[in-house]
Amino acid sequence: MKKIILILVFLITFGVFSGCDMLNNIWSYNVTIVNDDYDKYISAVYVREYYQSGEIWSKNNLYDYIYPGDAYTFSLYEGTYDFWFILEDDYYVYSYCEYDVPVDRDFTMFVYIDGIKDEQKADIIKTPKENIDK
């Protein structure tokens, strides 16, 4: 009986001191990316935790393109993240970031270039595609 009580005390103590961190790593939330642009498709979505310095981004979270009006959902652990979006059309590649996005519940991000505010347009990098068939 004393061994059982000793084991229970050990397990409870272990759970109290490590339980909060363990639960945070278990809880993940669905992030849905909706392509709300009418003529561009999303070719890549990268994420990183907001406190990481430099250019350490995840692998592309997409398995396929997200065409206008379509959506894609993936999971992230609770935390704060930066998102890097790559959109394309026939002639250009567009790149921009959303910084310090809290992931503490399931949510949807609407991604679009057309119709955004002028002050946000300065953050978009527009690069011409090479080798376009004419």
Phi, psi and omega in degrees: 000320180295326179293321179295316179296319179296318178295317178297318178298317179297315181295319178295317178298316179298317180295322180292316185279338180240357186295319183296315179293321179296319181292322178298324180284337179281322184284121174233158184232152179275128175248119181255125178258121179249127176278105183259015178267145187273343182222009179241147175250150179270122182257343180202145173225118178247150177227158171206152175291142191298335184274356179284133180265163179080202184250048180268094182251159177291175168289165178301128181277357182260145173263342181207174177290154171253108182278162182309130180088349180267168181221160176218138182239136173220169185251145173226149174288159179301136180162192178242131188229157167257142179242134178241120184251138174242119177245153181219153167228198184291336189241338186225158170245129182247136182226132174204163185238150168245124185255152173054054179266117180285133175246094180228011178192170173291136179206170183238135175248126177264119185251127178200156177250313181293132176090005178279165183291153183300322181292336177278334181297333180295336181274353182271130176261119182250119184239129178292144175282144178265159174058047177275128177292134181253000000 
